[in-house]
Amino acid sequence: MKKGNQKRFLICRIDRIGDVVLSTPLPREIKKKFPDSFVAVLVRKYTEAIYWNNPYVDKIIIYNEEKDFKSFINQVREITAYKFTHAFMLLPDERLNYMLFLSGIKTRIGVGHKLYQFLTFTKFVDRKKYIPLRHEADYSLDMLRKIGIDVESIEPEIHLSNDEKKYAEIFRNDILGNHKFLVGVNSTSGNSSPNLSIDEYRKLIQKLASIKTLKVVITDLVPPNEIKNIPEVSYPMTKDTLRESIVKFSALDVLISSSTGPMHICSALKVPTISVFCPLPACSPKLWGPLGNKSVVILPKEEYCKNYCPGNPKICRYEGDSGVNADTIFDSVLKFLGIKN
C-alpha cells in the first residue's frame, strides 16, 4: 500500500463534534506541504460525517470503541495495513497511544507529558497551561509545526457536495416562505460550556418569532420540552443524521448558540454565528471561538463574573444582572441582520 517514500499521515481525533471540526485544518495544511501524501483521519462513528467530501482526506477510519482485547488487536491490524509514517494524537488517550505504537508508526506526536507517551517514545507538543492563550485549532496545528510544516491558515472547513448544496437551497426556500432571514437557535450544549437557562431561550425564541422578516428554526436534535411547539417556529432537525443537519445548517443566515458543536459546524461552513461565551480561560472565545465566519461573541459583565461566578462554568446560566439574556441576544440579532424594530 505504501509507495516509495510517500509520507502517510494519520490524524486522530476521537472526541466530540466541535473538537473534530477544529481538526479539519490539519489535512489541508499537510496537503499544501506534501500534495502527494496520503492523509487519513481516525474518528468516532458519530463524527465521521464532518469529514465526508473533504478533498484533503484520502481515508476515514472509524475508531473501535469496544474495550475488549480482540477489538484492540483488530484496530491495530487495520491501522498497520496503511503503513503510516506519521500519526497525530490530538486528544491524550492511553488506549489509542498503544494502538499507534503497536501499529509500527515511526513518528507519533501527542499532547502533554503522559507516562504512556514516555514509555512508547511518543513525541509531544506542550500547551504550557494555555499560556499564551491561543485557539484550540492553533494548538492542534502545533503538531504539524513539530515536523516542519508551516501553517498558512487555522480556519476549519466542512465541504458539501454539489447535490448537498442544491438540497440546502431547496430546504431554505421551502422553510423560509415569505420571510427574509432564516435564524437558527441551538439551546443545548451537552454540558460542554456555560449556557443560558431554557426559560431564557424560550423568551428569546418567542421574541424572534414575533419579527415578520424572521423565520426561526430550532436546530437541537432533541429540543427541550420547554421550547417545543412554539407557534410559527420550525423543528427541522429532530430526525436528522449529523450530515443532514450539517447541510441544513449551511442554509441559515445566522445561528444562535453557546460554545458548542453546532457553532463550530456553522463557522466551518462560513455561516454567521452569535454565540454566548464565558471569559474563563478554559471556556474563552480565544480558545474556542468561531473561526473564519462572521461572528458576534456575547460575554457577561466583568462585575457579574467577579461577584457571581459559581466556580464551575458548566453550571453557570448567566442568571441575574449578567448582561447575557434574551433581550441582549435579541438586540444583537436585529443589529447583525440590519433590522429596525
N, C-alpha and C positions, 0 to 999 in steps of 0.2 A: 504493500500500500504506500510505502514511503518512496519518494522519487529522488534519488541522488542526495543532494544536500538541502533539499527543501525544508524550510522551517515549518513546524507543525505546532500550532498553539491550541491549548485548551483553557478556556475561561470558565471558572467555576463560581456560580452564584446561586446557592441553594436555599435562599431565604425568600422574603416577601416581594410583592409586586413592585413597590416603589424602588426597592434595592436593585431588583433585576433591571428595571427601566434605566437606572443610573449606571448600569454596567454596559449599556449599549454603545457608548463612545469607544470602548476598547477594540472591538473588531474593526471598526472604521479606521482608527489610528494605526492599528497593526498593518492593515492592507495598504495604507498610504506609504508606509516604510517598506513593506515586503509584499508587493502586489501579487507575487506568485506563491505566497504562503498558503497553507491550509489552516483554517480557523474554525474551531468547534466551540460550542458552549455546552456546559453541563448545568442543567436547571431542573427544578421540580416540575412534575407533570402539569400542575395547575398554572405555571407561569410561562410555559413554552410558547404560548401564542404571542408573547411580546416580541419574540424573535422571528416569527413567521415572515416570509417575504423579505428578510433582511439580505441585501446584496453582498454584505461583507462576511456572512456566516455560511460556511460550507456544510456544516452538520450540527444538528441539535441532538444532544444525548440526554436522555431522561435519567435523573438521579433515582436510584432504587432506595426507597426509604425503609424497606424492610430491614430489621435489625439482626436477622439470623445470619449464620456463617455462610450458608450457600449463596444467599443474595450478595453478600460481600464479595465472595470469590467470583461470582458471575460478572459483577460490575468491574472488578479488576481485569478480568479477561476481555471484557468489552473495550475498556479504555486502552489496554495493552495493544489490541489489534490495530489501533490507529497510529501507533509508533510516534506519539507526540514527543517533540523536542523541548517544549516549554509548557508549564502549567501555572496558572494564577489562581490562588485560592483567596477570594475576596472576603470571605467570612471564615474566621477561625473555626475549624471543626476537626476534631481528632480522628473520627472515623474516615472522613474524606482525606485527611492528610496521609493516613496509612494506605488508602487506596492508590493515591497518586505515587507514593513511594514504591509500592509493590508493582505498579504498572511500568516501572523502569524509565520514568521520565527524568531526564538528566537535570534539567533546570526547573526547579519548583520554587515558587515565591508565595509566601503567606503574609499575614498581618501580625505584628507584635512579637512578643518573646514567649512562646509556649514551649514547655518541656518536650512535647512530642515533635515539635519542629526541630529542636536541637538534636533529638535522637535520630531523626531521619535526614539530617543535613539539609534542611529546607532553608533557603534564603528568606529574608523578611524585609518588609518596609515598616518603619516606625512612625506612628502618628504623634508621638511625643505629647500625649494627653491633649490633643487638639490645639496645640499652641505652635504657630498661629492658627486661628480658626479658619478653615477653608471648606469648600464644598465637598460633600461625600464623593461626588463623581471625580473631583480633582484628586482626592486621596487615593481613590481606586486606580487612577491613571499613574500614580507613583510606581506601580508595578511595571509599567512599560518603560518609564524613565530609568528604572533599575537596570534594564538591559539595553539602554542606549537609544530608545525610541523617543524622538522629540514629539511632544503633543501639540497639535495645532488648535484643537477645539475640545472642550469638555462637555459640549451640549449633547444630550441624549436624543435619540430619534427612533421612531417606530414607522415602518414602511407599509403602506397599503398598496394592494394590487389595483389595477385599473377597474376591475369589477367591484371591488370594495368601495372605491371612490364613487362609482356610479350608484351603488346601493345607498351610500351615505347621503348623496344628493336627493335620491328618491325619498328616503326616510325624512330628511329635513323638510322637503316640500310638503309631504303628507301631513306631518305633525304640526308644522308651523301654521298652516291655514292662512288666515288673514292677518296674522301677527307679523311683526318685523324682525324680532330678535328671539333666538332660542337660548334660554337660560337654564343651565343645569344646576341642581343643588344636590350635593352628596353629604348627607347628615352624619354618617357613621365613619369611624376611623379604626375600628378593630382595636381600640385602646392603644393605638400606636403613637398618639400625640394628644396634646390638650385640645379640647373641643367645646363648642357651645352646648348648652343644655338642649334637649329635644324640644322643650316648650319654646325656647327662643327660636329654634329652627322653624317651628310651626308658625310663629308670628312673622318671621321673615318671608316664608313661602306665601302666606296669605297677602302680605303687603305687595310682593312682587306680582302675584296673580291678579291684583286689582289694577295693574297698569295695562291698558289695552294693547299697547305695542309689544308686550312681552308674552311669550309662551313659556311656561315653567314646566320642566320635566325633572322628576326625581330619579337620580341615577343609582341609588342604592340597589344592590341585588336583593336585599331583604329590608324594605323600608320599615322603620319602627311603626308600631300601631298608632302612635300619636300624630303621624303625618300621612296616614293613609286616607284615601277618599276625600281629599280636599277639592272642592269644586274648581273646575277649569284647569286642573293640574293633571299631567300625564305621568304614567309609571311604566316606561317602555323597556326597562332592562331586567325585570324581575325573573324572566325565564331565559336570559341570555347566557351564552358561554362567554368567557373572557374576551375572545376575539370579536364576537358580535358586539359586546359592549364597547370595545375599542373603536370599532367602525362607527358606532353611534356617537361616541364622544367626539369624533372628528367633525361631526355636523353642528356642534354647539358654537354659539357666539361667545360664551363665557361659562366657566364652571366656578361655582362657589363651594368651598370645602375647607376643612382643616388640612394640615400637612399629612397627606395620606396618598395611597396608591393612585387613585383617580386623578389627583392633581399632577402627579408625575407623568401619567399617561397623556394627559392633555398638554403638558409642556413639551413632551416628545413629539406630539402631533402638531405643535405650534398653535394650539387653541388657547386663547387668553384665559387667565385664572385670577380669581380673587380669593385669597387664602388667609385663614386665621392662624397666627403663629404665637409661640411663646419665646421670650428673649433668652431663656436659659441656654447655655452653650450646647447641651445635648439635643435641644429642640430648635435651635436658632435657624432662621432662614439663611444665614450664612453657610450653614451646614446642609440644610435640607430644602432650601427654597427652590422654586421653579426655575428652570434654565431654558433660555432660547426662545421664549414666548413673551408676549405682552402680559404683564402681571402686576397685580396690586397685592401687597402684603399688609395685613392689618395686625398690629401689635397692641397689647394692653398698655395703659398708662404706667409710666415708671413708678409713680407713687403707689399705684394699686399693687404692683408686684412686691414692692418693699414691705407693704403692710399686710397683704393677704395671701401671699404665696403659700400654698399648702405643703410645700416641700416635695411633693410628688406631682410633677406636671401632668401626669396621665389622668389625674382625678380633678384637675382644675377645669371649671366650667365658666370662668370669667364672670361669675355672678357678682352683683353689686355694681359699684361705680368704676368699672374696669375700662370703659370706653370701647369695649367689644361686645356688641349686641345686635339685635335685628335691625335697629334703626341705623346704626353706623354702617353696617354692611349694605343695607338697602340704599342709603345715600351714595355709597361707593359705587354700587352697580349703576345707578342712574347717571352719575358723573362719568363713569367709564364708557357708557354707551351713548352719552351725549343727550340724555332725555331730561327735559324740564318737567318737574311735577307740579 
